[in-house]
Each structure stands twice: as C-alpha cells, then as structure tokens.
C-alpha cells in the first residue's frame, strides 16, 4: 500500500466577482481592490445578475456583475483573509446601513473554482477566521461543470466562458512560475 504524502498546494488565481447597482462605483471599487491585491489581468464584460431577488431589498435593482482576475497568484490558504478584507471593503460602501456593493472573492485552479463565504452549509469547508470555502465549479472533460449547489449566476454560460478565459491565463501563469 502506498501512503499519501503531503504536497505543497499550487498557487491559485485570485478572482473577485462583484455586483452592484450604481455604475459610478465600479471605478472606485476596482481601485480599492487593486490597491489591496495588485494589478488585474482579466476583467469580465458586464455579466447579468437577474437570477435572484434576494439582494434587491438591500441593494435595489437592476444589479449587474463584473469579475476581476488578478495577476499575482495567491496561496490557497490566504482565502479566508482575503474574504475578511473584502468584507471590510463592503462596509466602506455602506449607504444608510445597506451595502452598495457585494464582493465575492474566490480562487481558481486547473481543477476547480472555489468561493469564500461566511455562511456554513453541508458542502462548505471551514478554512479559518469564521470563513468557509464553497466548491462552486469543477473542471472536468474540458469544461467547468456546475454542482447541485452552484449559484445560478455562476452556472450561467457567459460566466463559464469568462472563467474559462481566466483558467487559460492561469495555466500560462503556472508555466511561467514553474519554468
């Protein structure tokens, strides 16, 4: 029998999605994120966010989404701290006690896409600092596949196309890192 041997995990591509109603906030939000996490190498086109009315009482409507992929690769273990930072940024954009922007940090590897959340659930793994990792998508048979719990906006075709672009860039980044 061959024993499993602990391995150093590969670095991950930091991806932060955000949605908001007020378009004027896009530039300051992106500026704040790049100040914290460095330059961005992929910005998604405007993605739809019409899959739920859950956020409308707090944020209004219509909402739209953008995704940023950052140049610098991160340690997978940094995800809980990154979520804490993005939570603080959300608080910086409160208006009358309501969020103006919702930030969804996560990371992408060749084989999966993981989001950070403060909410526990059966498929989420605790990663420290009161934060959980949500396995959102897996990459298999040459494409991202949704899971039974994948949020509808992350299973949407335009989102999957954008994440495929990010994955392709990540594969290039890995080759340069380990060349």
N, C-alpha and C positions, 0 to 999 in steps of 0.2 A: 504494500500500500504506500502511495506517495503522499507525504504530508504537504499540506498547503503552506506556502511560505509568504509571509507578509511582503508586500511590494509598495514602493513609493508610488502614490497615485499620480497620474499625468496631470499637468496643469489644465485648467479649463478656460473656456472663452466666457467672459462675463457678458451677460445680456441683461439689459434692463428695459422692460416694457413700461410704458406709462399711458394713462388715459386721462383726459380732461375735457372740459367743455370750452374754456376760453383759449382761443388760439394764441392770444398775446402772451400767454405763459410759456409757450414752447421754448422760446429762446432763453429766458432766464432759467427754466428747469434744466435744459441741456447744458447751459453754462455751469450751473451748480453741480451737475453730475460729472462733467468733465474736470471740474476743479477737484472733486473727490477721487475720481477713478481714472483720470488720464484721458488721452485722446480717443475719439471714436473712429472706427474704420468702416462701419456699415450703419447706415440709417435707413430704416424701412420707409417705404411710401406710407402715406396715411392709410391706416387699416380700419376697417369697420368695427364698431363696437355697439352692436344692436342685438346682442344675444340674451340680454337680461335687463330687467328694470330695477334690479337690486340697488344700484348706486344712484338712481335718479333722485330720491328724496334728499340725499346729501349733496350731490354734485350737479343736479339738473340734467338737461338734455338739450340737444343731442351730444353724445360723447364720441370722441374719436381717439384712436390709439396710434402710438409710434413705438418703435423698438430701436434700441441702440445696442450695437455690439462694440466692445471696447478693444483697442489694440493690444493692451497688456494682458497677458494670460494671468490667471489667478490660481492660488491654491484652492482646492475644493473645500478645505476646512475653513476658508475665510467667509463662506456664505452667510453664516449667522451674523457676523459682524457687519457685513455689507447690508443685510436686511435691517439691522439696527440703525445704520447710517441713513438708509432711505426712509425709514420710519420718521427719523428726526427731520429730514427734508420735507416730508409730507406735512409735518407740524408747522414748518416755516411758511407753508402756503395755506394756512387756515384763514377763512373769512367767516366771521360770525359763528365761529366754532365748527365750521364744516370744511372738509377737505376740498381744495380746488384741483388737486392732482392726486392720483393713485399710482404708486410706483411698485412695480413687480420685478425685483431682482431675481436672477437665476444664473445658471451656468449651463453651457453646452459642451458635451464631449462627443466623440465619434458615435457612441452607442446610445446616448440619452440626452434628454433635456430636463433639467430639474429647476423648480421654482422654490423660493423661500416663502414661508408663511408663519404667522403667529398662531394659526389655528390647528389644533390637533385633529386627526381623523385616522381611521383604520389603516390607510395606506401610507401615512406620513411617518417619517422617522425623525425623532428628536435629534438635533445637532448642536444643542447648547444655546445659552443666552435666551431661553424661552422661545426658540425658533425651531421650526420643523422643515424638513426637506420634502417636497412633493414631487414624486416621479411623474412628470407630466406627459412626456412622449418618449417612445423608444425608437431607435433607428434599426430597422431590420429589412432585409430583402430590398435594399437600395432606396428606402424612403422612411420618413417619420410615420409612425403608427400611433394613433390615439389609443388611450386606455379607457376603461369604463368610467373613470372619474375625471378624465381630461376636461378642463373648462371648454365650453363650446367655442369661444373666441380663439383658443389655442389649437383647436382642431380644424379651423376654417382654412380653406385652400390657400388664400393669399398669405396667411400666417405661415403655413407649412412651406410655401415657396420661399418666403423670406428666411425662415430658419434653415432651409437647405443652402441658401447663399452663405449664411453665417457658418454653417458646418463646413462648406467648401473652403472658406477662408481659414477656419480653424485648422483644417488638415494641412494647409500651406504653412500656417504659423508653427505647427508642431514640427514639420520637416525642417524649418529654419532653426527652431530651438534645439533640435537633436541632430543637426547636421555636423 
